[in-house]
Amino acid sequence: MAMILSGLYLTFRCGFLPLRRFPSIVRLTLGAFGKRDKSRAQGAGIPPFQALTTALAATVGTGNIAGVATAITLGGPGAVFWMWVSAFFGMSTKFAEIVLAVHYRRRSPDGAHFTGGPMYTLKYGLRRPFLGCLLAFCGAVAAFGIGNMVQANSLADVARSSFGIPPLAAGALAALLVALVILGGVRRIGAVTAKVVPAMSAFYAGGCLLILALHYPALPQALTEILRGAFSGRAAAGGFAGAGVLQAMRYGIARGVFSNEAGLGSASIAHAAARTDHPVRQGLWGIIEVFIDTHVICTLTALVVLVTGAWCGMQEGASMTAEAFNRGLPGPGEFIVTAGMIFFAFSSLLSWSYYGEQCFAFLAGGGRLFYRAAWLVLIVAGAAGRLRSVWALADALNALMAVPNLIGLFGLSGVLVELNRQFWKRWRDLPPSTFLSGGRYLPR
């Protein structure tokens, strides 16, 4: 609930930016990224679009397949509506995190990269280095759980059930492929995610859209169930236990928060590495990130589960989503879910390695190769192990990450408002072509 209240506050402080300026946001990000990337291809940092895909690689994960179905199981179809609401306010939270991370970032010692994130914001912006260290510690350790062992375990489980590959072998293969990427640093991670994330998202979304097209007569009923369940609850049906309004709110909000990670500050670590001419411009990519992750991919999953009637069955989580795809596309449906689970888990392993590494380097002043080596070892361990305790620890550390991050967002909201005002005044006063080719925004 603290994340929702923070998002509500920041939405007001930013003047309902995602709602008022959404067409301009799309035009200034997706509508023009190729031109900007080409003009700055040789500069420090990574292109803004690669920063987006690196962040999306972490957020567009197995939760978009299993988590949405779980929310519907526990909260009913109405949970989807509250997922939309929480994601709307999460747009402003993610925007604020990225703007401040870019504003307070630093150049790497070799001058080739930018380093930043909520720990830098807390240290140099709020001037509370202890809070920055606390967040970095939680992030470095939590990454081994939610971003590493849990993802590796999910990947190995799917590989075993679908292809008969032993978990240890699946973990070793995943570690090898991850090593080929992360040992090249953020530029190689960005280059890979820029290809993998759009491809896997389009593949999964395409499967969802095909099922919805084949079941279009059931769409109005599905939308009715969502709206009715959001405000009046839903009685039991089949294996579904029934849910009241408070349950729909609880699980829908939780799914929205954890699907896009708005409030944790993790994604701002990737965005802080981007080349950009103003912090707010990169912050706009954060709004697009939440929109794609929750309002598009999570919504498509939810609608497939509802129109196929799988939510009234006895399955839960990923099994429910797999059942929905099997009903919607007998044969190919299972392959789409399997491929989605594998690629979503793999991409999360890439991005969270960078998040954890940056947090560790902030604390230790180096040691990146050590962290990468530990990361690869724990992929194998996660694939072969049982992770109930890892889940619990990762959830607790994720919650702890949010506390100092939200303190920083509240404390520096005045800086955020001023940067936002400055950007839109400049954008209004100058021709778009002038602004697109303007000077690069450099860190201190």
C-alpha positions as a printed NumPy array, in Angstrom:
array([[  0.   ,   0.   ,   0.   ],
       [  2.937,   2.337,   0.663],
       [  3.967,   2.021,  -2.989],
       [  0.469,   2.937,  -4.178],
       [  0.331,   5.977,  -1.897],
       [  3.782,   7.01 ,  -3.106],
       [  2.662,   6.629,  -6.696],
       [ -0.45 ,   8.686,  -5.998],
       [  1.644,  11.456,  -4.413],
       [  4.171,  11.509,  -7.269],
       [  1.386,  11.467,  -9.859],
       [ -0.035,  14.634,  -8.313],
       [  3.421,  16.227,  -8.042],
       [  4.084,  15.539, -11.728],
       [  0.674,  16.883, -12.78 ],
       [ -0.708,  13.52 , -13.955],
       [  2.048,  13.4  , -16.572],
       [  1.324,   9.844, -17.903],
       [ -2.305,  10.799, -18.53 ],
       [ -1.915,  14.342, -19.852],
       [  1.076,  13.801, -22.13 ],
       [  0.931,  10.145, -23.14 ],
       [  0.884,  10.851, -26.927],
       [  3.906,  13.138, -26.53 ],
       [  5.652,  10.528, -24.376],
       [  5.215,   7.901, -27.101],
       [  6.42 ,  10.331, -29.758],
       [  9.522,  11.332, -27.751],
       [ 10.507,   7.728, -26.963],
       [  9.366,   4.944, -29.289],
       [  8.66 ,   7.415, -32.071],
       [ 12.198,   8.787, -32.265],
       [ 14.652,   6.446, -30.543],
       [ 16.345,   5.272, -33.745],
       [ 17.357,   8.773, -34.779],
       [ 18.828,   9.626, -31.383],
       [ 20.625,   6.318, -30.994],
       [ 22.341,   6.728, -34.356],
       [ 23.49 ,  10.272, -33.607],
       [ 25.145,   9.204, -30.338],
       [ 26.329,   5.725, -31.206],
       [ 29.94 ,   6.456, -30.253],
       [ 29.295,   8.223, -26.939],
       [ 29.595,   6.972, -23.38 ],
       [ 26.821,   4.792, -22.029],
       [ 24.239,   2.721, -23.877],
       [ 21.4  ,   3.865, -26.169],
       [ 18.139,   4.763, -24.375],
       [ 16.261,   1.917, -26.058],
       [ 18.803,  -0.623, -24.801],
       [ 18.388,   0.771, -21.292],
       [ 14.636,   0.216, -21.692],
       [ 15.03 ,  -3.371, -22.891],
       [ 17.537,  -4.136, -20.129],
       [ 15.014,  -2.938, -17.557],
       [ 12.153,  -4.746, -19.315],
       [ 14.206,  -7.947, -19.313],
       [ 14.017,  -7.873, -15.519],
       [ 10.357,  -6.899, -15.213],
       [  8.87 ,  -8.899, -18.096],
       [  9.436, -12.278, -16.484],
       [  7.74 , -15.405, -15.289],
       [  5.424, -13.27 , -13.165],
       [  3.715, -12.068, -16.33 ],
       [  2.734, -15.688, -16.99 ],
       [  2.322, -17.225, -13.537],
       [  1.727, -14.137, -11.394],
       [ -1.291, -12.832, -13.296],
       [ -3.02 , -16.21 , -13.126],
       [ -2.304, -16.384,  -9.387],
       [ -3.83 , -12.934,  -8.882],
       [ -7.005, -14.047, -10.678],
       [ -7.118, -17.268,  -8.639],
       [ -6.886, -15.406,  -5.326],
       [ -8.654, -12.143,  -6.167],
       [-10.972, -13.014,  -9.04 ],
       [-11.222, -11.209, -12.402],
       [-11.597,  -7.898, -10.552],
       [ -7.923,  -8.14 ,  -9.576],
       [ -7.077,  -7.223, -13.171],
       [ -8.758,  -3.821, -12.807],
       [ -6.797,  -3.012,  -9.64 ],
       [ -3.648,  -4.188, -11.392],
       [ -4.323,  -1.493, -14.01 ],
       [ -4.859,   1.13 , -11.313],
       [ -1.655,   0.298,  -9.454],
       [  0.302,   0.29 , -12.719],
       [ -1.045,   3.727, -13.637],
       [  0.323,   5.218, -10.429],
       [  3.435,   3.072, -10.811],
       [  4.204,   4.962, -14.027],
       [  4.912,   8.126, -12.028],
       [  6.971,   6.211,  -9.468],
       [  9.124,   4.619, -12.158],
       [  9.423,   7.987, -13.926],
       [ 10.634,   9.649, -10.705],
       [ 13.172,   6.904,  -9.968],
       [ 14.755,   7.187, -13.388],
       [ 14.809,  10.981, -13.537],
       [ 16.602,  11.219, -10.198],
       [ 18.957,   8.328, -11.036],
       [ 20.094,  10.071, -14.236],
       [ 20.371,  13.435, -12.474],
       [ 22.655,  12.089,  -9.733],
       [ 24.608,   9.471, -11.689],
       [ 28.405,   9.434, -12.068],
       [ 30.884,   8.552, -14.798],
       [ 32.788,   5.311, -14.425],
       [ 36.577,   5.669, -13.856],
       [ 37.333,   4.734, -17.477],
       [ 34.882,   7.362, -18.761],
       [ 33.063,   4.86 , -20.972],
       [ 30.025,   4.245, -18.779],
       [ 27.572,   5.967, -16.506],
       [ 26.793,   4.443, -13.13 ],
       [ 23.748,   5.328, -11.095],
       [ 20.644,   4.126,  -9.381],
       [ 18.729,   4.717,  -6.162],
       [ 21.857,   4.231,  -4.024],
       [ 23.558,   7.135,  -5.818],
       [ 20.395,   9.219,  -5.517],
       [ 20.337,   8.648,  -1.759],
       [ 24.054,   9.351,  -1.34 ],
       [ 24.497,  12.395,  -3.575],
       [ 20.956,  13.769,  -3.765],
       [ 19.423,  13.179,  -0.352],
       [ 22.906,  13.104,   1.231],
       [ 22.084,  10.031,   3.247],
       [ 24.917,   7.594,   2.372],
       [ 23.763,   5.119,   5.026],
       [ 20.417,   4.702,   3.241],
       [ 22.263,   4.258,  -0.04 ],
       [ 24.419,   1.515,   1.459],
       [ 21.358,  -0.168,   2.991],
       [ 19.593,  -0.23 ,  -0.368],
       [ 22.727,  -1.449,  -2.155],
       [ 23.2  ,  -4.276,   0.354],
       [ 19.575,  -5.395,  -0.018],
       [ 19.812,  -5.16 ,  -3.8  ],
       [ 23.091,  -7.104,  -4.054],
       [ 21.767,  -9.961,  -1.901],
       [ 18.15 ,  -9.94 ,  -3.144],
       [ 19.379, -10.224,  -6.735],
       [ 20.775, -13.686,  -5.949],
       [ 17.283, -14.742,  -4.904],
       [ 14.551, -13.202,  -7.048],
       [ 16.812, -12.431, -10.011],
       [ 18.996, -15.518, -10.018],
       [ 18.084, -18.723,  -8.159],
       [ 14.318, -18.316,  -8.488],
       [ 14.585, -17.601, -12.218],
       [ 17.034, -20.48 , -12.756],
       [ 14.743, -22.822, -10.844],
       [ 11.739, -21.805, -12.972],
       [ 13.747, -22.247, -16.162],
       [ 15.023, -25.686, -15.091],
       [ 11.556, -26.814, -14.043],
       [ 10.113, -25.952, -17.454],
       [ 13.056, -27.595, -19.251],
       [ 12.555, -30.781, -17.211],
       [  8.776, -31.015, -17.639],
       [  8.737, -30.076, -21.338],
       [ 11.977, -31.536, -22.703],
       [ 13.145, -34.004, -20.058],
       [ 16.401, -32.105, -19.43 ],
       [ 17.843, -32.771, -15.942],
       [ 17.808, -29.621, -13.749],
       [ 21.585, -29.677, -13.229],
       [ 22.22 , -29.805, -16.969],
       [ 19.69 , -27.037, -17.617],
       [ 21.344, -24.884, -14.953],
       [ 24.826, -25.467, -16.374],
       [ 23.67 , -24.573, -19.901],
       [ 21.891, -21.442, -18.634],
       [ 25.023, -20.399, -16.702],
       [ 27.159, -20.816, -19.829],
       [ 24.819, -18.695, -21.968],
       [ 24.522, -16.033, -19.282],
       [ 28.325, -15.937, -18.918],
       [ 28.739, -15.212, -22.623],
       [ 26.613, -12.104, -22.143],
       [ 27.369, -10.647, -18.704],
       [ 31.164, -10.985, -18.991],
       [ 30.9  ,  -8.342, -21.717],
       [ 29.406,  -5.803, -19.309],
       [ 26.393,  -3.54 , -19.671],
       [ 26.952,  -2.822, -23.368],
       [ 26.709,  -6.496, -24.284],
       [ 23.733,  -6.973, -21.96 ],
       [ 22.021,  -4.022, -23.62 ],
       [ 22.809,  -5.301, -27.105],
       [ 21.402,  -8.762, -26.316],
       [ 18.277,  -7.571, -24.52 ],
       [ 17.554,  -5.138, -27.37 ],
       [ 17.103,  -8.204, -29.59 ],
       [ 15.734, -10.798, -27.159],
       [ 13.16 ,  -8.707, -25.273],
       [ 11.256,  -7.308, -28.29 ],
       [ 11.333, -10.728, -29.992],
       [ 10.115, -12.721, -26.997],
       [  7.512, -10.113, -26.067],
       [  6.171, -10.002, -29.633],
       [  6.101, -13.809, -29.797],
       [  4.182, -14.149, -26.538],
       [  1.87 , -11.203, -27.258],
       [  1.223, -12.559, -30.743],
       [  0.088, -15.885, -29.293],
       [ -2.216, -14.055, -26.879],
       [ -3.717, -11.92 , -29.642],
       [ -4.338, -14.967, -31.824],
       [ -6.237, -16.675, -29.005],
       [ -8.239, -13.518, -28.324],
       [ -9.081, -13.214, -32.018],
       [-10.321, -16.817, -32.052],
       [-12.387, -16.208, -28.907],
       [-13.504, -12.648, -29.605],
       [-17.173, -13.359, -28.738],
       [-16.068, -13.994, -25.136],
       [-14.148, -10.695, -24.817],
       [-17.115,  -8.51 , -23.764],
       [-17.987, -11.015, -21.032],
       [-14.357, -11.091, -19.831],
       [-14.236,  -7.298, -19.573],
       [-17.572,  -7.324, -17.759],
       [-16.199,  -9.859, -15.266],
       [-13.181,  -7.613, -14.646],
       [-15.247,  -4.48 , -13.964],
       [-17.945,  -6.263, -11.978],
       [-15.404,  -8.161,  -9.881],
       [-13.473,  -4.967,  -9.134],
       [-16.41 ,  -3.33 ,  -7.36 ],
       [-18.745,  -6.136,  -6.295],
       [-16.594,  -9.237,  -5.919],
       [-17.145, -12.584,  -7.619],
       [-18.883, -15.708,  -6.366],
       [-17.194, -19.105,  -6.565],
       [-17.063, -20.877,  -9.94 ],
       [-15.459, -24.247, -10.628],
       [-12.132, -24.434,  -8.811],
       [-12.205, -20.687,  -8.114],
       [-12.861, -20.033,  -4.423],
       [-14.684, -16.736,  -4.866],
       [-13.355, -13.273,  -3.983],
       [-14.638, -10.057,  -2.462],
       [-13.719,  -6.511,  -3.417],
       [-10.941,  -6.283,  -0.821],
       [ -9.353,  -9.477,  -2.115],
       [ -9.537,  -8.202,  -5.685],
       [ -7.861,  -4.956,  -4.614],
       [ -5.197,  -6.682,  -2.548],
       [ -4.037,  -9.175,  -5.14 ],
       [ -4.523,  -6.89 ,  -8.125],
       [ -2.455,  -4.106,  -6.561],
       [  0.227,  -6.58 ,  -5.491],
       [  0.436,  -8.012,  -9.02 ],
       [  0.682,  -4.537, -10.527],
       [  3.453,  -3.505,  -8.125],
       [  5.549,  -6.638,  -8.492],
       [  5.088,  -7.006, -12.251],
       [  6.786,  -3.705, -13.071],
       [  8.922,  -3.242,  -9.9  ],
       [  7.923,   0.418,  -9.577],
       [  9.039,   1.499,  -6.119],
       [ 12.016,  -0.857,  -5.806],
       [ 14.328,   1.456,  -7.76 ],
       [ 16.012,  -1.474,  -9.519],
       [ 15.146,  -0.471, -13.085],
       [ 16.686,   2.971, -12.619],
       [ 20.103,   1.256, -12.389],
       [ 19.774,   0.246, -16.049],
       [ 18.303,   3.564, -17.171],
       [ 21.094,   5.492, -15.441],
       [ 23.533,   3.919, -17.914],
       [ 21.777,   5.488, -20.914],
       [ 22.926,   8.338, -23.131],
       [ 20.386,  11.121, -22.924],
       [ 20.176,  14.896, -23.188],
       [ 17.962,  15.341, -20.108],
       [ 16.948,  13.17 , -17.123],
       [ 13.246,  13.595, -17.873],
       [ 13.645,  12.244, -21.399],
       [ 14.994,   8.971, -20.012],
       [ 12.281,   9.006, -17.354],
       [  9.68 ,   8.914, -20.126],
       [ 11.024,   5.506, -21.108],
       [ 10.089,   4.356, -17.6  ],
       [  6.464,   5.245, -18.254],
       [  6.58 ,   3.226, -21.478],
       [  8.23 ,   0.363, -19.571],
       [  5.364,   0.088, -17.064],
       [  2.8  ,   0.408, -19.858],
       [  4.328,  -2.446, -21.868],
       [  4.901,  -4.726, -18.891],
       [  1.589,  -4.383, -17.06 ],
       [ -0.987,  -2.709, -19.279],
       [ -0.038,  -4.757, -22.334],
       [  1.598,  -8.101, -21.472],
       [ -0.075,  -8.768, -18.102],
       [ -3.444,  -7.701, -19.526],
       [ -3.096, -10.037, -22.508],
       [ -2.313, -12.934, -20.165],
       [ -5.33 , -12.102, -18.002],
       [ -7.702, -11.898, -20.97 ],
       [ -6.51 , -15.236, -22.343],
       [ -7.114, -16.864, -18.951],
       [-10.613, -15.36 , -18.804],
       [-11.866, -15.881, -22.369],
       [-10.804, -19.542, -22.411],
       [-12.49 , -20.226, -19.06 ],
       [ -9.271, -21.647, -17.572],
       [ -9.709, -19.507, -14.454],
       [-12.707, -21.643, -13.453],
       [-10.609, -24.822, -13.512],
       [ -8.51 , -26.412, -10.789],
       [ -5.062, -25.167, -11.889],
       [ -3.09 , -22.3  , -10.389],
       [ -0.231, -20.061, -11.488],
       [  1.717, -21.078, -14.574],
       [ -0.35 , -24.268, -14.869],
       [ -3.505, -22.167, -15.257],
       [ -1.897, -20.049, -17.97 ],
       [ -0.665, -23.183, -19.744],
       [ -4.167, -24.636, -19.589],
       [ -5.584, -21.412, -21.036],
       [ -3.163, -21.542, -23.968],
       [ -3.886, -25.225, -24.525],
       [ -7.6  , -24.485, -24.698],
       [ -7.08 , -21.483, -26.939],
       [ -4.486, -23.036, -29.257],
       [ -4.396, -26.828, -28.784],
       [ -0.837, -27.966, -29.494],
       [  1.053, -24.702, -30.181],
       [ -0.364, -23.094, -27.032],
       [  1.799, -25.148, -24.671],
       [  4.908, -24.347, -26.716],
       [  4.215, -20.587, -26.471],
       [  3.996, -20.738, -22.671],
       [  7.073, -22.955, -22.419],
       [  9.15 , -20.703, -24.672],
       [  7.898, -17.625, -22.831],
       [  8.853, -19.041, -19.432],
       [ 12.354, -19.985, -20.626],
       [ 13.181, -16.731, -22.396],
       [ 11.59 , -14.525, -19.741],
       [ 13.624, -16.307, -17.04 ],
       [ 16.839, -16.093, -19.105],
       [ 16.453, -12.369, -19.761],
       [ 15.785, -11.738, -16.064],
       [ 19.057, -13.511, -15.237],
       [ 20.891, -11.03 , -17.464],
       [ 19.387,  -7.828, -16.122],
       [ 19.37 ,  -8.749, -12.45 ],
       [ 23.054,  -9.695, -12.705],
       [ 23.773,  -6.093, -13.679],
       [ 21.562,  -4.71 , -10.91 ],
       [ 23.224,  -6.85 ,  -8.266],
       [ 26.695,  -6.136,  -9.612],
       [ 26.131,  -2.376,  -9.497],
       [ 24.848,  -2.588,  -5.928],
       [ 27.838,  -4.718,  -4.891],
       [ 30.328,  -2.378,  -6.594],
       [ 28.727,   0.605,  -4.825],
       [ 29.387,  -1.076,  -1.474],
       [ 32.782,  -2.622,  -2.153],
       [ 34.188,  -0.08 ,  -4.597],
       [ 34.827,  -2.856,  -7.136],
       [ 34.74 ,  -6.636,  -7.234],
       [ 32.587,  -6.896, -10.351],
       [ 34.279, -10.052, -11.676],
       [ 33.881, -11.719,  -8.284],
       [ 30.168, -10.943,  -8.278],
       [ 29.729, -12.237, -11.826],
       [ 31.479, -15.503, -10.926],
       [ 29.267, -15.967,  -7.866],
       [ 26.245, -15.213, -10.042],
       [ 27.076, -18.018, -12.467],
       [ 27.663, -20.553,  -9.685],
       [ 24.317, -19.77 ,  -8.059],
       [ 22.456, -20.207, -11.353],
       [ 23.461, -23.877, -11.272],
       [ 22.636, -24.15 ,  -7.557],
       [ 19.249, -22.531,  -8.07 ],
       [ 18.355, -24.801, -10.95 ],
       [ 18.992, -27.925,  -8.876],
       [ 17.707, -26.815,  -5.466],
       [ 14.48 , -26.269,  -3.529],
       [ 13.862, -22.598,  -2.963],
       [ 11.184, -21.971,  -0.34 ],
       [ 13.668, -20.24 ,   1.975],
       [ 15.221, -18.33 ,  -0.953],
       [ 11.778, -17.013,  -1.955],
       [ 11.123, -15.808,   1.596],
       [ 14.511, -14.08 ,   1.91 ],
       [ 14.235, -12.464,  -1.528],
       [ 10.742, -11.124,  -0.783],
       [ 11.928,  -9.635,   2.518],
       [ 14.967,  -7.962,   0.929],
       [ 12.863,  -6.631,  -1.942],
       [ 10.574,  -4.983,   0.593],
       [ 13.6  ,  -3.525,   2.379],
       [ 14.873,  -2.094,  -0.932],
       [ 11.64 ,  -0.181,  -1.331],
       [ 11.881,   1.623,   2.026],
       [ 15.016,   3.759,   1.409],
       [ 14.063,   4.178,  -2.256],
       [ 10.665,   5.685,  -1.397],
       [ 12.281,   7.91 ,   1.245],
       [ 14.537,   9.273,  -1.486],
       [ 11.641,   9.873,  -3.872],
       [  9.694,  11.816,  -1.254],
       [ 12.718,  13.796,  -0.094],
       [ 13.761,  14.785,  -3.62 ],
       [ 10.298,  15.315,  -5.114],
       [ 11.03 ,  19.045,  -5.346],
       [ 14.041,  18.353,  -7.584],
       [ 11.855,  16.051,  -9.675],
       [  9.21 ,  18.734, -10.164],
       [ 11.808,  21.311, -11.215],
       [ 13.484,  18.97 , -13.713],
       [ 10.083,  18.057, -15.143],
       [  9.1  ,  21.718, -15.525],
       [ 12.46 ,  22.525, -17.112],
       [ 12.178,  19.729, -19.668],
       [  8.664,  20.526, -20.898],
       [  9.405,  24.236, -21.097],
       [ 12.432,  23.531, -23.256],
       [ 10.489,  21.032, -25.383],
       [  7.724,  23.591, -25.907],
       [ 10.091,  26.438, -26.785],
       [ 12.381,  24.561, -29.191],
       [ 11.611,  22.661, -32.413],
       [ 11.686,  18.886, -31.841],
       [ 14.565,  18.434, -34.31 ],
       [ 16.692,  20.906, -32.318],
       [ 15.951,  19.137, -29.063],
       [ 16.66 ,  15.677, -30.469],
       [ 20.126,  16.726, -31.592],
       [ 20.896,  18.819, -28.514],
       [ 23.719,  18.412, -26.046],
       [ 24.143,  15.247, -24.026],
       [ 23.152,  15.368, -20.367],
       [ 26.34 ,  14.58 , -18.456],
       [ 26.671,  13.407, -14.873],
       [ 28.599,  15.307, -12.236]])
